[in-house]
Amino acid sequence: SDLILSKPFENPLLSRKTFKFTVNFTSSMPNRNQIKKMVSQKLKVDESLVLVSKISTKFGGGRLIGKVNIYERKEDLKFAEPKHILIRNKIVEQERKVPRKELKKLKNKLKNARGLKKRT
């Protein structure tokens, strides 16, 4: 599969470059990680600073279009991108919340506490 990149859109405030890309493929459709590798190899940048933000296939198959952001530093990437995008691209881990049922059990247990433990 071959990768075609458009002219970059420079965004100095977010310290990133945005490219539109087209990928022509014959066998299976490349996933985000494969596209990330292809872009980082073509532009000779660190793979951790490349973030594929949008992918869509064209009708008829064999062609994929999308957007990719390339940041100057990892801190800029974490600052500019929304949390769900960072989780999707495996840059940060999703934090696990305590289930509601557990919180309610704890609350009810505290209600029944006697003596010094009694809730105010």
C-alpha positions in Angstrom: 0.0 0.0 0.0 1.2 3.5 -0.9 0.8 6.7 1.1 0.2 10.1 -0.4 0.5 13.2 1.9 -0.9 16.7 1.1 0.7 20.0 1.9 1.0 20.4 5.7 -1.2 22.9 7.6 1.1 24.5 10.2 -0.4 25.3 13.6 2.2 27.1 15.7 -0.2 27.7 18.7 -0.6 23.9 19.2 2.9 23.3 17.9 1.8 20.7 15.3 1.5 20.1 11.6 -1.7 18.5 10.1 -1.5 16.5 6.9 -4.4 15.0 4.9 -3.4 11.6 3.5 -4.6 9.0 1.0 -3.6 5.4 1.2 -4.2 3.1 -1.7 -4.3 -0.6 -0.7 -4.9 -3.9 -2.5 -5.2 -6.5 0.2 -6.5 -5.7 3.7 -7.2 -2.1 5.0 -4.3 -0.7 7.1 -5.2 0.1 10.7 -4.2 3.2 12.7 -0.8 1.8 13.9 0.2 0.8 10.3 -0.7 4.3 9.0 1.2 5.8 11.9 4.3 3.8 11.0 4.0 4.7 7.3 3.7 8.4 8.0 6.6 8.4 10.6 8.8 6.6 8.1 7.9 8.9 5.2 8.5 12.1 7.2 11.3 10.7 9.3 9.7 11.7 12.7 9.3 9.9 16.0 6.3 7.5 15.8 5.1 8.6 19.3 4.6 12.2 18.0 2.3 11.1 15.2 -1.4 10.9 15.8 -4.0 9.6 13.3 -7.1 11.7 14.0 -9.5 10.7 11.2 -9.8 7.7 8.8 -12.6 7.0 6.3 -12.8 4.6 3.4 -13.9 5.7 -0.1 -16.7 3.9 -1.8 -15.5 1.1 -4.1 -12.7 0.0 -1.8 -8.9 0.2 -2.1 -8.7 3.8 -1.0 -8.5 5.4 2.4 -8.5 9.1 3.3 -7.8 10.8 6.6 -6.0 13.3 8.7 -2.8 13.0 10.8 -1.3 15.4 13.3 2.4 15.5 14.0 3.5 17.3 17.2 6.8 18.7 18.2 6.8 17.4 21.8 4.9 14.7 23.7 3.7 17.4 26.2 2.1 19.4 23.3 0.3 16.2 22.2 -1.1 15.5 25.6 -2.2 19.1 26.0 -3.9 19.6 22.7 -5.7 16.3 22.1 -8.9 15.3 24.0 -8.7 12.5 26.5 -10.7 9.9 24.5 -8.3 10.3 21.5 -5.3 9.8 23.8 -6.9 6.6 25.1 -7.9 5.4 21.6 -4.3 5.9 20.4 -2.9 4.2 23.6 -0.9 7.3 24.7 -2.5 7.3 28.2 -4.3 4.5 30.1 -8.0 4.8 30.9 -8.5 5.3 34.6 -10.8 2.8 36.2 -13.6 4.2 38.4 -15.0 2.5 41.5 -18.3 1.0 40.5 -21.5 2.7 41.7 -22.6 -0.5 43.5 -19.4 -0.6 45.5 -19.8 3.1 46.5 -23.4 2.5 47.7 -22.4 -0.6 49.7 -19.7 1.4 51.4 -22.1 4.3 52.2 -24.7 1.9 53.6 -22.0 0.1 55.7 -21.0 3.5 57.2 -24.6 4.2 58.0 -24.7 1.1 60.3 -21.4 1.8 62.0 -21.7 2.1 65.8 -19.6 3.8 68.5 -16.5 5.8 67.6 -16.9 5.0 63.9 -20.3 6.5 63.7 -20.8 8.9 60.8 -21.6 12.5 61.4 
